[in-house]
Amino acid sequence: MPAFCRHACRENTVKRLPRYFLFMMLAFAAAVLATPPATHAARKPPKRSIKKIAGDLYRFQNNFHFSVFFVTPDGIIATDPINKGAAQWLKTELAKRFNKPVKYLIYSHDHQDHISGGEVFADTATVVAHKNARADIIAENRPTAVPDLTFSDKMTVTLGGKTVELTPVRKGHSDNMIVMRFPAERTIYVCDIVSVRSVGYKTLTDAYFPEWINSIKVVEGLDFEIMALWVAN
Ligand SMILES: [Zn+2]
């Protein structure tokens, strides 16, 4: 190869490199811009399921959280709807599996991570909660249906010959928590005041001490064999 060619080729190569490099950089930038953010790519659909607890009482799962519902000949008694998407999914599943409307929707307490989305069932259901919960739901503008039926002492809801007993546990985790007992199924549904293998959630928001221990004593005084918890451990 002539000396001038070697020189010219090397020069040519040296001159071309920045253009080639620039092209690679532009291609890389275009690829990055075209890729959706990692959070979008990694977002998974919520894990939802329905499992029988006992008799006609079922557990409803939305990711790490669980509420219960009770099927009777005259309709369904649902509890914490969890959130709007979960409630819409549950409503569709209930229609498919049982072909019955939700006649009662019972809130455990006013916190929105439990009761958001109640409006999904409000077309057919009477919404039930402790009277202090109703006041907080309105004051805090919770994204859910405002309860139609409230109580301050014990209350029993009967539908289709089946019953659920609602027991306030006084101050502890909020001032409006109730425990739901399904006597024939020997089961209670409890939220937030009982945490298995943990003390409680983060900073124990909206907590009253030392009254909390009295709430646990109320739960201990109930007659049951199965405890259905809000969080599975
Ligand atoms: Zn709570």
Residues whose N, C-alpha, C, O or C-beta is under 5 A from the ligand:
A	BS01	ZN	H111 D192
